[in-house]
Amino acid sequence: MVRRYDSIRIAAARPVSPDASVIERYRTLPFPEEWTEALLTLCNAGRDKPLETVPTFRMDQVVQALAPDVLVRPRPNRHRGEGPDFWLYAPEDVPDPLPEAALRGLLGAWLKDLRPEPEYRSLLSETRSALLENPPRWQEGVPVELLRYERPTDGGTAAPEPRQFQLSTDWLARRILALEPYEFAGGRLRFRAMPRGPMDRGAELVSQALEFEGSRGSEWYSVVLNITLQTVPFDPLPRFHLHSHIRRYATRVSAGTGRLYLPFGRRTTVLLRPRVPWLPGAPASDRFAVARLAWSRDGYDWVEGGPAGMLRSMSLTESFPDADAILTDPVGWLTDDMRAAVLYSTAMGPHAVGHGLMADQRSKIVEWALQALPEQLEPVPALVRTRLSGSTPGNPRQEPSKEPAKTEEERRRASARRRGAAFALRHLSQDLAPGELPTLEAWLLWQTPVMRDTAIDALVAHLDLKGDGGAPTAEEAYDGTVVLEWQSPELTVRLRCRRLSRSLGQDLALPEGVRHSRAAVTAAIRDRRREMTAFLTEGGVSSPAPTLALVEIDRAKDFSSPDHDAKFALRLGCADAGVLTQFMAVPKKAKGYNSEKNKEFRAAKAWDDGLRQLGVRVHPEHSLGERLPEGLRYAAVWMVRRNRLSRTRWAGHVPVAVLVTPDPSGEGLARVEGWDDEARAWVPYPVMLLRLTRQCEVPKDLVPAPHDGEAPAVRPSWWADMAQQRRETEEWLQRVRRTLRGRPTMLLAHGQNMRSHWTWLQDGTVVADKFRDGHAPARRLDPDLRLVRVRTARNRETAQWWGVNPDGPNGLAAHLWTDPTADPGKARVFWSTTPKARTFKLSVAADKLAPRINAKGEVTIDTDKAAWNPGLVEIAVLGCHPGDGDVPEALALAVHQLRQAPDLPDALSLPLPLHLAGLAQEYVLPTRSEDDGDEGRSIDSASDADPDTGAAPGVETAPEPEETDWEQLTLEIPAQAASVEKV
């Protein structure tokens, strides 16, 4: 029997009041601004494009590695209006963390690193002499306020000072380190701190390496505790979030090379602990140092020379570790008191230790850490169930327990899909006569007969079609195009089966073994795109409405290199022919991989995702009755980010909007449309997807080439470019918003995805029940509009959680939750949790650190099993009309119900309209959005993850958010399902 949880706890603490204060004293070192002119003169000598600021990143990197007790702050950002700040901080009780002699040595190495060219040696010497005339001086005993801030924002949200996000979390981490070690059944965990630089979020603690004996021998892992400072809209109290997870280490060397395998083009983080301080005179530190390894032309080395590159000319008390020595003997370095520990990523191959922690063990670790809270902090109160009834939609997905009932339920779902397909196709086909059935036109572009037959059977089962559609019995009949057709009460289904020939599914035509230029890759994609278009159109079969192609193709890792992957070229070519695409992997058997055993599941999922692109989705109907406006529809906005594949990584952006209008029939039908900005109109969702392919390429030159006689154009700064992107986005948003007037509409936005371009969504800006989408001051919300922001665990912005069980292990609960201390009439922020996925079987009491006794009284080991927990989704009702009867809690509950699509096996991590908007980026970005479920995505160090890459929202298998380095908009399915291997 499933336990009912009446409350959940989140791994978070907050000040006891807005006036709570903690003042700590630090040694501080300001960046000598008087150096700027001399440094810029050195840096800009001989440069066509002069630098505007002094590049201190490499210097910061070396300080992190050699003086880990020093906290490196970014230089104040004038574009954000930040006031003066110090460059380096160290706690007052750390004796002389960076001695003057060591600082002088670092300065010389930094200058040489800035301009290593022989022709600038004289200028470099002059610069060094000029700088040393005014050496920086440490200031002693500088008081810093860690909790209290000057005042909240205009919207009443906490507004910590920029340095508090780094210094206050480090202060709390040091208090946790002062606790007695964490005790578990197999021993004690002793944590050490990581150094934190200007780009790091919060503090991080790492336990000693623990050994696990797997089937292939010993492998190692640690427990990691991250502390970040966060804010919640309209709450004047900031929060400390504590995130715990597992970090795994790479120790298995290749039999062929004798060293660790490092994926090409990827950086691998290494934790370092010298036996003695590297800098002469520096104090010993218990903290780890951090450096990164990568492949280079001369072999494997520290990234861009790393700290080692700058330090080769310095006198160190101990040599900086040799990269090759670590790669050839990773176990020796790891077991020597973690002198060097190479972090593991899934691209390195399998690992015996499963990632993640389960709810009960996570709760115990967090409760231990919260013992370090001072009197000025308290745990965030437990969240309680919403007062409103009906956590599930009015048309919930049924879970029959008996096999006959299960079969009947599957038929009911298939019938709902057929009705949904007919409803969507009627809006695509404008020329249907009264009573005429719509036709679902689809292609099956296959490479293997086994997957062809599997895909046909999956379509029949998915829509509960009768008969074989006229399938031929002879294999030879499939040499050409075979048309299968089924009739159902709702629609006609016509499937064209054709072998994907002419090497269309093979590697792009690029030379082997060389680095490919962007121009060469673009040309290869263009050629394959044209070939694919011709392949589909040469038969003369065309449809005025978008159709769908299911394409069997290899996984990304089966191509010669990422550049050779043909999937995106095929997608563009199909789109040019008016055909949407969904890929499925060629079934294969390989070491540690077998996609033949789950081919039925993969084919069924491929059809489901393909029909979703046609706008076929059973809509979750809210069960809130008159608490919501009659005829409420849902709009969602999403920002697709495009990066140039060049050193500059100059970014572009493509905003996407989706409008979901529920049908009043009450059968879960809804019209799904997308915004076409060229037409200034809403068009059917599949039409929008096809038109998005026009924007799939970042312009070759963002700055126009000069005409004859003109001076070369100057590339604008990043800040100027971002300001332009924001203006364009908000102008686009204004056009979309105007079309939403006249009918009640809830506008949904994903905070982490959209707020960089629509700044009104930021905690520091938003004001309740107002709206701003341009430079004009915020104004009252349009009468028909409601604005809701959804935020996920990305960047640890929502806390980890567990259901409170007073009688046993803490577990998982599904509901909408509220803060019991908030004023019921004014509460605007709520939290949504969903059930664990049906494929996930690991107990909430699983122990990743030691054997345990399970419910059957047997000894079991969970260390090798992947752990997974549904994420906590924050739903903030930023704007509504309480005076006109709007109830924010009811609006939030409607959003919670939108995560529970009746025709999907498990809940979505975002509400359905946002899910559909995010998936549109598959037609803009040549990403791995449909690659294997876990390839290249999970990394054991969240601190190494890129938090701002907009990527892969359509993948439906994923590890926990804290171990994910892509922004996920996924079904809440655990990592075990990664064996599904979607392409």
N, C-alpha and C positions, 0 to 999 in steps of 0.2 A: 504494500500500500504506500502511495506517495505521501510523504509528510507535508502537512500544511505549515508554512512558516509565516508567522505574523509580523516579523521584522527582519531586517537585514542590517548588518554592520558593514561600514566601509572603512578601509584602511587609511584613515585620515585623522588629523588633529587640527584644532583651530585655537586662536587666542580666546581667553575667557571673556574678554570684552574689547571694544575698540581702543580702550585706554591702556591695555596691557603693554608693558614695556620691558625690553631686555636690552641693556647696553653692554657691549663687549669692546675691549680695547685691542687695537691692532698696531703692528708696525706697518707703515705704508710708504710706498715709493711713487711719487708722481712721475708721469712721463715728461721728460724735460722738453717743453715746447720750444725752448730757445734752440734746440737742436734741429728743429724742423727745416729751416732754410738750408743749412749745410747738408742735411741728409737728402733733401729733394734735389739739391744741386748735384750730388753724387748719383742719385738714382736716375736723373733725367739726362745725364750727359750722353749725347749721341742718340737720344731717343726721338723718333718722329712724333710719338704721342706721349707727351709728358704726363707723369703721375701727379695726381692732385693731393694725395696723402702718402705718408711714409708707410711702406708695407712692413708691419711688425709681426706678421703671422709666424714666420720661421723662428724669430727670436722667442715668441711666446711658446712655441713648440718645444724649444730647447729648455726653456725655464721649467716647463712642465716635467720634462724628462729628468733633469738634473737637480731640481729643487722642488720636489712634489709637495712640500708643505706650503709653498707659495701659491696663492690664488691669483690667477692672471685675469684681469678685467679688460673688456674691450674699451677702446678709447671712446669717450662720449660722442654720441651721434647727434650732430647739430640738426640733421633733418628731422629728428624726433623731438627736438627741443630739450635734450638731456643736458643737465648742468654739469659742472666740472666734477671729476672723479679721479681717484688714484689709479695708477696702472697696476701695481702689485700690492697685495695684502698678505700678511702673515700674522697668525695669532700672537699676542704679546708674549706668551710663555714659550714660544719657539726661539731659541737663542740664535741670533745672527743667521737667518736662513740663507742669505746670499752674501757672503763676505765680499768686501770691496775688491780684493784681488781677483776673486772669481768673476765678479761683475765686469771688471776691466777685460778679463780674458774673453768673456762672452761677447762684449762689445766689439772687440777686435775680430772675433770669428764671424759675428753678424755682418759687419761692414764688408769683410772679404766675401761673404756669401751673397751680399747684395750686388756687388760688382766684381766678379772673379776675373774679368778680362785683363790681360797683362797691360794693355794700353792705359788702364786707369789706376795703376799702382800709385803713381805720384799723387793723383787727386785723392785716392783712398787714404794715403798717409796724411795728407793735409787735413782731411775730414776728421780722422781719428784724433789728431792733435787738437783740433778746434773743439771737439766734443769733450775731451778730457780736461780742457780748461774749465769747464762747468759741469763736473760730474754730479749725478743725482745723489741726493742724501736721503736716507731713511728718516722718517718722522716717527718718533716713539710715542706710544700711549694714545693714539688717536681714537676717540670714542665713536662708536658706530651704533646707531639704533637698528635693531634687528627685527622688531615686530611692529611698532607703531609707525604710522606714516602721517603725512601732513593733513590730508583730507581725502574723502572718497570722491569718486567721479560725480558728475552731474546726475547720473542715474542711480547713485547710491552704492556703486560697486567699489570694493576695496581697490586701492591704487598703491601697492607697495613701490618703494623706490627701486630703480633698476638693480642696484647692487644687492638689495635684500634677497632677490631671487637666488643669488649665488652664496652670499655670506651667511644668511640665516639657515639655509639648508646644510651648509658645512658645519655650522655651530651645532645643529641638532644631531648631525652625524657623529660629531666628536662626543656628544653626550651618550649616544648609543654605544660607541666604542668603549666608554668607561664602564659599561655594565659588565657583570659576570658573563662569561661565554654562554651561548644558548645551548642548553642540554637537550639531547634526544636519546633515543634508545641505544644508539650505537656509539655515542661519544659526545663531544662538545664542538660547537662551531665557534671559531675565533675569526673575527672579521678584521680586515684592513681596508683603509680608505684608498680611493683612486684620486689621482690629481685631477683638478678641474680647470679647464682653460676657458677662454672667453666665449667659445661656441658651445660649451657643454651646458646641459640643463641640470641644475641641482647638484646633489651629492650622490656618491655611489660607494657602497661597501661590498667587499668581496670576501668570502670565507676561504679557508685553506682548501686545497684541492683534495677531493675525496676519490678514492679508488673504487671502481666497480669491475668485477670480473665477469665479462661477457662471454659469448660463445667464441669470439675470436681473440680473447685475451683481455688484459686489463685496459680500461679507459678511465679518464678522469673528468671530474666536474666540480663545480662550486655552487653555493647558494649566493645570490646577489640581492642586495637590498638597495633600492633607489629612493631618494627623498627629493621631492620637488615642491616648489611653492606655486600654488594655483589660486585662481579667483573664480567666483561664481557670480553670474549676473545679479545685480541688485542686493548682494550680500556685502555688508561693510567689513566682514571678517575674512581674511585670506585663509587658505588651508594648506597644510602640509600633507601631501600624498606619499604613502609608503608602498612601493611596488616590489614584490619579491618574485624571483624566478630562478631558473636553473641556467648556469653558464657551462658549456662543455668545451673541452680543450682538444686540439688536434694533436695526436701522438702517433698515428699509424703511418709509417713511411712506406713508400712504394718499393716493391721488390725490384722494379726495373731501374729506378733512378737512385734509390737509397736515400731519398729525402721526402719530406712532406709534399703533398700535391697542393699547389696554390693555383686556383682558377685564374686563367688569363684575364687581364684587365681588371682584377679585383685587388683591393687592399686588404691585408690581413693584420689585425691588431695583435700586438704582443705585449703582455704585462711583464715588467722587469723589476727585479729587486737586487740591487748590487750588494755585495758583501760589505763594502765600505762605501761611504759617500764618494761620488765621482769627483765633486768639486773640492779642491784642497781647502780645508778649514770649515767646510760646511757641516752642520750637525747631522747625526744619523737620523733616519726617518723610517717609520714603520709603513709608510705609504708605498703603493706601487708607483712605478713610472710607466709611461705608455709610449710606444713607438709603433710604426706600421711598416709591414713588409709588402713588397709587390714584385712582380716580374719586370725586369728591365732588359735592355738589349744585351747587356753583359752578364745576364743571369738574374738571380734573385738578390735584392738589396733593399735597404731601408728606403722608403718612399722619398723620391727627390733627394736622395742622400740622407734624409731624415736627420735626427740629431747627430748621427755619426758623421754626416757630411760636413757639418759645421765644426765638429769637435776634433777632426783629424789633426788640426794644427794647434790644438790646445794641450796643455799638460794636465792629465787626469790621474787621480790616484789609482784607478783601475781602468783597464781598457774597456771601451764600449764593446758589447758583444758582437761577434761576427755573425752576420745573417746566415751564412752557409752552415756554420757550426750549430746553430739552433735548429735549422731545418733537417740536418742529418741526425741529430740526437735530441729530439724534442722531449723524450721521456727523462733523459738524464738532467736536462736543464729544469724540467718541471719538478722532479722529485728532490732536487737540491734546494729545498726551501723556496720553491717557485722563483728561482733566479730568472727564468724566462718561461712564459706560458703562452703558447700560440692559441688564439681563440679559434674555435671550430665554426664553420658554416656548412649548410647542407650541400653546397656545391662541391665540397670536398669528398662526398661519399657518405655512406651510412655511419652512424655512431651508435654504440651499444646503449648509451644512456638516453632515455626519452626526455623531451623537454618539458618544462612547466611543472607547477605544483598544484595539488588539488586543494579544495576549499578548506578542509579541516586543518591540514598542516600549515597552509598559508595563514590561517587565522592565529595559530599558535605562535608562529614566527613574528607576526605583527604585534600581537599582544605582548610578547617579550620586549620588542623594540619600544613599545609605548611606555614601558616602565621608565624610560629616560626623560619623559616629559617633565619640565619644571612646572612650578605652580602657575605660571602665566599661560600655560597651554592645557587643553583638555581634549579627550577624544571626541570626535563628532558624534552626536547622539545617533542612536539606531534609527533607521528610516522605517516607517510603518506603512501598511497598506493604504491605498487610496480609500477615501470614504465612499466613493462611487462604486456601484456594483457593475459587474460585467467586464472582466479583464480581457476576455476573448471577443472576437467580432461576432456579429449577428449570424454569420455563416461560417462557423468554425470548421476546421478540419477534424474529421472524426477518426478515432483510433479504435477500431473494432479488435476484439481479442480472439475471436474464433475465426477459423479459416474460411468457412462459407461467407460469413459476414465481411471478412476482409476482401474476398473476391467481389462481393456486391458493392463494397465501398469503392474499389478500384474502378468498377464500371460507372458508378455515379460520378466519380471524378472525371473519367474519360468523356462522359456525356456533357459535363460542365465545360470541358475544354472544347468540345465540338461547338457548343453554343457560343462560347467565347470567340472561337475562330470565325464562325459565321457572322457574329456581330461585328468583329473587326474588319472582315473582308467586305461587308456591305458598305462600310465607310470608305474603303479603298476603291470599290467598283461603283462608280456613279451611274453606269449605263445599264444596271440590272432592271429587267422588266418586273412588274408586280408578280409576286409568286415564284419568280425564278430563283433557284438556289445559287448562292455564291460558290466559286470554285477556288480551292486551295491549290495553287500551282507550286510545285517544288521540284528541285533537281537533287539527285543523289549522284555525286561525282566520286566514284569508288576506285580503289586501287587493288583491294584483295576481295575475292569472292566471299570469304567468310564474314568480313565486315559489311559487305553489301547485303547479304542475306540477313545478318543481324540487324542492320538498320531498317530494312523493310519490315521485319517482324516487330521491331520496336515502335515503328510508326503505327502499325495495325493495333498494337496493344495500347499505345498512348491515346489514340482516339477511338478505341473500341470499334474498329472497322470490321466488316463482315467479308469473308472470302479472301482470296489471294490476289485480287486485283487484276487477274489475267496474267500472272507471272509465267514465263515459259519454263518448260521442264528441262530443256537442253541448255547446257552451258554455252554452246556456240551462239545461241540466240542473243547473248549479252555482248557480242562483239560490236554492235552498233548501239543506237539509242533505243531503249526499251521503255514503253510507256505503260504504267500500271494505273488503274483507275478504280475508285470505290465510290459507291453512292451511300449516303446516310440521310436521315430525315432532315438534317440541318444544312449539309453542304456536300459538294462533290470534291473529292480529293484526287488529284492527278499528279503522279510522281514519274519523272523522267530519269531513268537510270543510265548513266554513261560512264565508261572507264575514263579516269583522268589520265590521258595519254600525252604524248609529245613531250615527256619530261617536265610537264607543267608543275608537278609536285616535288621535283627534285631541286638540288642546289641552284641558286641563282648563278648566272654566268659571270663568275669572277675568278681571277687567277688564284691558284692555291699557294699557300705558304708565304704570302706577303701581306703587308698592311694595306688595306684598301682605302682609297681616298673617298671622301664624301661624294665627289662627283661620280666616281665609278659605281658606288653603291646605288646612287640615284638613277644612273643610266640603266643599271641592271634591273632595278625595280620597274622602271618605265617600260623596258622591253617586255618583261614578263607580264606586266599589266596589259599591254596591248595584245599579247598572245592569248591571254585568258579571255579578254573581251571577244576576240575573234572566235575562240573555241565555243563560246556560248551562243553567239549570234549567227554563226555560219549555217545552222540548220534552218534558219528562217523562222524559228519559233520565238515569238515575242508576246509580251503582255503589257497592256497599258498601265497595269498596277504592279507594284513591287512584288517580286517572287522571292523564293528562298532556295538556297543551295546548301546541302549538307556535304562537306568536303572532307574526304579521308586523306590525311597527310601525316608525315612524320612529326614526332616531337621536336622541340627546338634543339635538344641536345643531340639528336640524330643527324642534324645538318653539320657540315664541315666546320662552320663557325657561325656565330650570331649574324654576321653580315650575309651569309648564304641562305638564311631562313627565308623561304618563299611565301609564307602565309600572308604577310601584309600586301605583297604584290598581287596575290590572288584575290584578296579582299577588294582591293581597288579595281582590279579588272572586272570582277563580278559586279561591283557597284556601277561601273560604266555601262554595263549591260542591263542595269535595273534589277540586279539580283542581290539580295542580302546573303550573308555567309555565316555559317557556323561550322567549326572544325571539330573533327574527332580523330584520335590517333590511330595510326596503323597498328594492329595488334602484333606484339613482338614478345619474344622471350629473351632475356639477357640476365647476366649476373645481378642478382638482387632486384630484378624487375620482371614482371610478367603481366602484360596488359591483356592477355587472352582470357584470363579467368574472370575479368569484370567487364568484358566487352558489351554485354547486355545492358548493364547499368550505364555505361558511358554513352551508348547509342540512345537510350531513353533520355538521358540528361541533355544530349545534343539536340534532340528534337524539341525538348521543352524550351531550351534556351533559344533555339531558332524561331519557334513560334512566338516567343516573347518579343523578338525583334519585329514581328509583324503586328505587334500590339495585342497579342493574345495573352491575357492574364486574367484569372478570376480575382475580382477586386474584393478585399475585405470590407464588408459593410459594417459600419459602426452600429453599436447597440445602445446608443445614448439618447435616442428619441428626440424629444423637444429641447434637450440640453444644448443641442447644436442647431445652427440656422438651417432652415429647410433648403434642400438643394445644394448643400455645401460641396464645392469641388476643390481639387488640390492641385496647386502649381508647385513645381520644384525647380530650383536653379542650381547649376553645377558649372565649375570652372575647369576646363581641360587645359593643361599646361603643356606647351611644346618646347623642347630644348633643341637648339642647334647642336649637332654632333661635331663640336669644335672645341678648341681650348677655352673660348670665351663663355660657352654655355649660355649664350644670349637667349633669353626666354621669350616665347610668344604666348598667346592665350586665346582660347575659344570658349566663350560662354554658351551654355546649353540650357534650354528651358523646356520642361515637359508639363503638360496640363492633362490631368485625369478627371474626367467628368463621369461620375457614377450614373448608370441608367436607372430611372425610377421604377423599373420592373421588379427590383428586389431580388434578382437572380445572380447577383455578383458580377453583372456585366458593367463595363465602363468603356467610354471612348478615350483613347490615349492619343494625344497630339503633341507635336513638337513645334517650337517657334522657328520659323524661317525668316531671318532678319532681312534677307534680300527682298522677299515678297511682302514683308511687314504683315505676316499673317500666320495663324496657326494651321499647320498641315498635318496629315496623318503621321504618326510616329515613324513608320518605316520610310516614308518620303523624306522626313528630316534626316534620318540616318544616312540615306544615300546622298543627300545634298551636302552632308558634312564632309564627305571625301574630297570636296573641292578645297577644303582647308587643312588637308592632311600634311602638307609640306610647309616647313618653316621657310620663309623667303631666303633665297641665296644671299642676298645683300640687304641687310636692314637699313643701311645708309646708302642712298643712291650714288652711283658713280658720277664724278664731276664731268661737265661738258668741256669742250676745248676752251682753254683760256681761263677756266674757273679754278679756284683753289680747291684742294681736296676737302671733301665734307668731313666734319668732325663728328665722331660717334658720341651721342649723348651719354651722360652718366647713367649708372644703374638707377639712381633715384629719379632722374628725369624720365627715363623710360618707364619706370613703374608708375610715376604720376600720370603719364600719358595712358598707360593701360587702365588705370583706375578711372580716368575720365571716360574712356571709351566704354568700359564696362558699365558705369553708372548711366551713361547715355543709352546704352542697350537696355538696361534695366528699366529705365523710364518708358521706353517704347513698349516693353512687355507689360509693365504695370498698367498702362493706359487701357490695354485690351481686356484687363481683368475687371473693369468697372461694370456695375450693373447686375452682378450676381455674387452671392457670398462665396469667397475664395480664401482658402488657407494657403499662404505662401511659405514653403519649406526651404530651408537652406542648411547645408552642412557647414558647421563653424570652421573646422580646420581647413576645409577645401576652399571656402568662398571669402573668408574675411580679409585676406590679403588684398583682394581687389574690390570688395564692397566693405569698406571700413566701418560702416554702421553696425555690423555684426560683432565688432570687437567689444569685449567686456568694458574696456576703458572709455567707450564712446556711447554705447546704447543707452537710451532713456525709454522707460516703459511707455507704450501706447503712442509713441511718435515714430516718424519714418523719415529717412533721408537717403536719397539716391543721387546726389549731386552736390554742388558747392553751395546750394541754397541752405539756409538754416533748417533744422529739423522742424517738421510740421506735424499736425494731427494726422493719424492714420486714415486712409480712405475708408468711408463708411462700410464698404463691402469687403474690406481686406483684413485678414488676420496674419500676423507674422510669427513664425515659430522657427527657432534655431535648434538644430540637433547637434550634439557633440558626443564623440566616442572616446575610447581610451587612447586614441592617437596622441603621441607626446605625453602620455600619462595624465591627460587633462581630466579624465574621470578616474575615480579611485577603483582599486580592486575591492571585492566585496564577498560576503558569504551569508547564507541564511543562518539565523541564530537558533540553535537547538539546545535547550537547557538540559536535555536528557541524554545526549549522545553527541556524535560527531557533527560539527557544523556542515551545512550542505548548500544546495542550490535551490533557488526559488524563482518563480515566474510571476510577475505582477507589475503594476505601476506603484511607485513608492513616493512618499512625501516626508518632509521634515516636520516632526511633531512640534518643534519649537517655533516654527514660522506661524505668523498670523494667518489663520485659514482664509480670511477674506482677501489677503494681499499676496499669498504665495503665487509665485510665477515659475518656479523651477521644480521639476519633478524628475524622477529617475525610473527607467524602464529596464526590466530584466525578462528574459525569455527562457523557456525550458531548455534543458540540455538536449543536444541533437540525438536523434534516435540511433545513430550509428555509434554513439559514445557509450562505452560500458564500464569504464574505470570507476571504481568506488570513490565517493567524496572523501572517504577516510584513507585513501591511498597514501603510503609513506614512501617518499623518494630517497630517504636517508638511511633506512634500516628495515629489516624484515618485520612483518606484523602478523598478527593472527586475524584472519578474515572471519566473516559471519558464520562460516562452516566450521570454525575452530581449527583451520589449517594454517600452516605457516606459508605466507606468500611474499614474494618480492616484487615491488612495483618500480624499482629504479629504471628498468629497461622499457617501461611503458610511457607513452606520451600522455601528458596531463593537459586538460583543456577545461576552461571555464567560460561561460557566456560573458560577454562584456557588459559593463554598466553604461547605458546610454542616457545622457542628460538631455531632457526636453525642456527648453526654456521658451515660455510664451512671452515673446518680446513685445508683441502688440496685439491688442484686442479691444473690445468695447464693453467694459463692465457695466457702464451706465445704460446700455441697451440690452442687457441680459446675458452677455457672454460670461461663461464660467471658465477661467483658465484651466482648472483641473479637468474639466470635461474635454477641452481642446487637447490637452496633453494625453488624456486617455484615448482619444481618437487617433492620435499619432502612434501611441503604443499598439493599438489594434492594427494599424497599417503595417506593422512589422510581421503580421501573421497572415500571409497570403494562403487562402485555403487550398490552393492547388500545388503548394510547395511542401516538401516533406518536413522542413524545419523552418524556424523563424529567420527573418532577415536581420542583418545588423543595423539596417536603416529602414525607414518607412518606404513602402513600395514606390511612390512617385520619385523619391530621391534615388532609389535603387535603379530605376529606369533611366533617370537623367544621367547618372554616373556611368552606366554601361554604354552610353552613346559615345564615349571617348574611344571605344574600340575602332570607330571609323575615322578617327583623327590621328591617333598615335600609333606608330609602328612598335607597340610595346608587346610584352609577353602576357597580355591580358588573358589569353586562352592557353597558356602553356601549362606544363605539368603543375599539379596542385601545390608542390612545395619547392620546386626547383628554383634556386637562386633567391628565395624569398626570406626564409627564416635565418636569422643569425643570432648567436647566443648573446651578443652584447648589444643591448638597445642603445648604448651610448655611441656605438658605431653606425647606427642606422641613420639614413638621411630622412629627416622628419618632414621635408617639404616637397618630396617628389610626388606629383599627382600621378598615380599609376594603378593599373589593374583592378578596377572596381568590380569586374565581372567574375573573378575567380571564386569558385564556390567551395574550395577547401583551403583552410588556412590555420596556422598555429595561433597561439595567443597573441594579442596585440603587442605585448611588451617584447616579443621575440620576432616582430615583423618589421621589415624595413621598407615596405610599400604601403601606401595608403589604401586600406582595405574597405571595400563596400561589398560584403560577402554574406552568403548564407552562414549562419552560425553552426558550422559543421566542424568537428574536431579533426586534428591532424592525422588520425588513423585513416581517415577517408582520402588522404593524399594518394593512397594506392590506386585510387580511381583513375589517375593519370589522364585528366582531360588535356587535350592539346590546346 
